[in-house]
Amino acid sequence: MAATRDRLILNLQELASLFAERRSQLAHEAGLRESEWRMLEEVEDEHFLPSLFARERSCTPAAVSKTLRALLDAGLVRARIDPRDGRQRRYELTAAGKRRLGGLRAAREEALSVIWSDLPERELARFTRFSESLVERLQAYADEQEPRPKRARPAG
């Protein structure tokens, strides 16, 4: 059991590494950094807020600003003042940004098709169920391990 578990963990780590490497390759092929790709995907949603993006990604507002500036300078994103609230800026993809994101998605879909197309459906369904269960178990364990705030001791 332990040997199988250890092999499984190594395989999952390798899969995660390969997925990350492939995503980085796709971004590079499109002339982007991976962080820029992620931001393009977020800007596509009309409710993009840089501060929320920074918080969700656990990165600094300065890093988000730098990435956003690169996308603006490349003509992939445009900013405008929100007509309902002049204090807010709204970001949206330009036509070039939409094309770039579409090209990335097409390249990703092509790779997925090549890699996954001949895998047996039953095996994929089993792996999906197993991986969902594993994710739930890992998340529950991580939640249990979260450091708890220390309770104040009574004076005395």
QUIKA-V837346 format. One record per residue. N is the residue number from 1. PSI is psi in whole degrees, -180 to 180 (999 if undefined). Layout:
# QUIKA-V837346
n=(N & N)
psi=(PSI & PSI)
This chain:
# QUIKA-V837346
n=(1 & 2 & 3 & 4 & 5 & 6 & 7 & 8 & 9 & 10 & 11 & 12 & 13 & 14 & 15 & 16 & 17 & 18 & 19 & 20 & 21 & 22 & 23 & 24 & 25 & 26 & 27 & 28 & 29 & 30 & 31 & 32 & 33 & 34 & 35 & 36 & 37 & 38 & 39 & 40 & 41 & 42 & 43 & 44 & 45 & 46 & 47 & 48 & 49 & 50 & 51 & 52 & 53 & 54 & 55 & 56 & 57 & 58 & 59 & 60 & 61 & 62 & 63 & 64 & 65 & 66 & 67 & 68 & 69 & 70 & 71 & 72 & 73 & 74 & 75 & 76 & 77 & 78 & 79 & 80 & 81 & 82 & 83 & 84 & 85 & 86 & 87 & 88 & 89 & 90 & 91 & 92 & 93 & 94 & 95 & 96 & 97 & 98 & 99 & 100 & 101 & 102 & 103 & 104 & 105 & 106 & 107 & 108 & 109 & 110 & 111 & 112 & 113 & 114 & 115 & 116 & 117 & 118 & 119 & 120 & 121 & 122 & 123 & 124 & 125 & 126 & 127 & 128 & 129 & 130 & 131 & 132 & 133 & 134 & 135 & 136 & 137 & 138 & 139 & 140 & 141 & 142 & 143 & 144 & 145 & 146 & 147 & 148 & 149 & 150 & 151 & 152 & 153 & 154 & 155 & 156)
psi=(-48 & -40 & -42 & -45 & -45 & -41 & -41 & -46 & -45 & -42 & -42 & -40 & -41 & -42 & -47 & -42 & -43 & -40 & -45 & -42 & -44 & -40 & -41 & -41 & -46 & -45 & -46 & -43 & -29 & 3 & 27 & 161 & 159 & -38 & -34 & -39 & -48 & -41 & -39 & -42 & -38 & -39 & -30 & -33 & 128 & -6 & 26 & 128 & 121 & -41 & -39 & -40 & -45 & -44 & -45 & -32 & 0 & 47 & 168 & 151 & -34 & -39 & -41 & -44 & -42 & -44 & -44 & -42 & -41 & -40 & -38 & -46 & -33 & -6 & 22 & -21 & 148 & 153 & 146 & 157 & 135 & 123 & -24 & -26 & 98 & -11 & -15 & 145 & 141 & 136 & 143 & 156 & 142 & 175 & -39 & -39 & -41 & -42 & -43 & -46 & -40 & -42 & -41 & -45 & -39 & -43 & -40 & -44 & -39 & -46 & -43 & -40 & -45 & -45 & -41 & -18 & -36 & 12 & 139 & 132 & -41 & -41 & -42 & -41 & -42 & -45 & -39 & -47 & -45 & -47 & -37 & -42 & -43 & -42 & -47 & -44 & -43 & -42 & -43 & -42 & -44 & -40 & -38 & -30 & -10 & 133 & 134 & 142 & 140 & 135 & 142 & 136 & 143 & 142 & 141 & 999)
